[in-house]
Amino acid sequence: RQRLRSAFVVAEIALSLVLLIGAGLLVRGFRSLLGVDQNFAPKSLLTMTIDLPQSRYGDNAKRANFYDQALERLAAMPGARMAALATNIPEGNDSMVGSFSIQDRPTPPGEHPLAYWQVVSPEFFRVLHISLVRGRMFTRADGPDSQPVAIISQRLATRYFPGRDPIGRQIKLGAENYDAPWATIVGVVSDVRYNWIDSDNTPALYEPYSQAARGHAYLMVR
């Protein structure tokens, strides 16, 4: 009985140490979260989610038209400076991570390039204070009938185009044989820490909502 009691005491102490270490890491992570991407100025940023019913907005044109009107009305509200749209916001959500392919750059066996995938409005980068590094931002001319375009983050450019200019290269979501159009890279923007526990800043890939509108989105008003 004495040996059993001693074993229980040792187990309780070990479990307590594990809980204390876990709590310490959680507190440290939360403190880091409070200091991450404060350039977003969250105090003056309002966000909301929206889910468009498939029965009424079953194609890209209808969804894009709805978002056009929504953004116009939001930007016209008293006190609003600008409005934007994105499929996600920086909040520690890994569900937006997907694979991608680069034309004329075969993926080595075992390698799976991943990036945070975002469908955004042209104002998204200004609203979240994301700066342009190279090339250009999206414009209203990047419509459904024009050449598919994409913007990549600086981390993606550095990692997958070392020593080369990515502007003009072709990229798309999914595998190279996936049935999706190739998009021309038109710009490189500064990195965003979409997941606060991701210290490596996973690369990001952006598409204009006019070319790839989704039924679920975040609306943002600065």
URNOR-V451678 format. One line per field, one symbol per residue. ss: DSSP state (H for helix, E for strand, C for the rest). psi: psi as a letter, one per 30 degrees, with the letter a starting at -180 (. if undefined). burial: # if it has 9 or more other ideal C-beta (glycine too) atoms within 8 Angstrom, else .. A space follows every 10 residues. Layout:
ss: ???
psi: ???
burial: ???
This chain:
ss: CHHHHHHHHH HHHHHHHHHH HHHHHHHHHH HHHHHCCHHH CHHHCEEEEE ECCCCCCCCH HHHHHHHHHH HHHHHCCCCC CCEEEECCCC CCCHHHEEEE EECCCCCCCC CCCEEEEEEE CCCHHHHCCC CEEEECCCCC CCCCCCCCEE EEEHHHHHHH CCCCCCCCCE EEECCCCCCC CCEEEEEEEC CCCCCCCCCC CCCEEEEEHH HHCCCEEEEE EC
psi: eeeeeeeeee eeeeeeeeee eeeeeeeeee eeeffkhfff iffgkklllk jkkeefifle eeeeeeeeee eeeeffkkfk elllklfllj ghjffgklll lkkgikkkkf kjkklkkkjl lffeeeeghk lkekbllllf fiafglkkll klleeeeeef hkgljfkflk llkalegkik kkkkkflkll lkifjffjff iklkkklkff fhklfklkkk k.
burial: .......... .......... ........#. .##..#...# #...#.#..# .#....#..# .###.##..# #..##....# .#######.# .#...##### ###...#... ..######## ########.# .####.##.. .#...#.### #######..# #....##.## ####...#.. .######### .#####.#.. ########## #.###.#### ##
